[in-house]
């Protein structure tokens, strides 16, 4: 393209300080360097992680910054040494990576790349420790290596999944984080067998993606656990068959579920980050074969406590990161599941706003309205 090798001036939503509305600014986006690509973002969506780091409570504040990490776009240009991608490729930038060379990438069991695993404190590119964004010459920090709240962004090739060009980017963009995290936690880690029971703790977007994974797997009972009864009706669309609100009971929710299921569910997936929910998710699975999977991110000082006999009685506790998907290797196949109608995504997208109204997406999420709001970059 004619812009290859040149600085591009475009619009981006810049977070100048914590908790303040994003500001649409003209930014300069430098050309991609070695093992980098510059992507024209067409659609991006808002995830709780963006809000968490925008609010900047409980972690190192890093401003000014361009947030955003769930998105779909088209490669505009590529840096030195690039063979995997070319201009015109349709891609999903992903908040974690796959270098294809480290011990984790070479393992069939791990997706936690040594080079490119999520690093919330990194505000520059790995290649040279510099930002590709600036406003009037002042560097702007990157976020998760993606920074998709910009019309153009620069991403390491290891964090880019090349996908079917026929896939609608306004739908599959949500696969670059939350949907894959929840869906993969169920199908790749919990692995319920057809006819088994599954409990899902937390019925936000990630939890409902986990429920979708249980539905696709043929689970006979999908029990949704949430403190907000308003979420129950919506969850039925994702295959949830029964609901438990812990506030409605005077005993631990794991005991309630054990009574409902004759000893416990076969599988559970925890998607809240609440340490109590994690303990309940583990203790509610059946002894002998039950598997609990933790997805939610706890507070840094939390400690998981359970009696060792719960493990000795042959319950299994697992953790997962990004649904155990390797970004470059596995995500294109998840997109194909959507294209083949094996996976539903449209029901996750409850709102859409033009880029000029990106702060509306933050308002919706802070109000707890909807699941995913897709932001149209060309509007």
ABEGO torsion letter per residue (X at the ends): XAABGBBBBBBBBBBABBGBBBBBBBBBBBBBBBGBBBBBBABBBBBAAAAAAAAGBGBBBBOBBBBEABBBBBBABBBBGBAABBBGBBBBBBABBBAGABAAAABAABABBAAABBBAABABBAAAGBBABBBGGBBBBBBGGAGAABABBBBBAAABBBBBAABBAAAAAAAABAAAAAAAAAAAAAGBBBGBBBBBBEABAAAAAAAAAAAAAGBABBBBBBABAAAAAAAAAAGBABBBBAAABABBAAAAAAAAAGGEBABBBBAAGBAAAAAAAAAABBBGABBBBBABBBBAABBBBBBAAAAAAGBBBBBBBGGGBBAAAAAAAAAAAAAAGABBAAAABABBBBAAAAAAAAAAAAAGBEABBBBBAAX
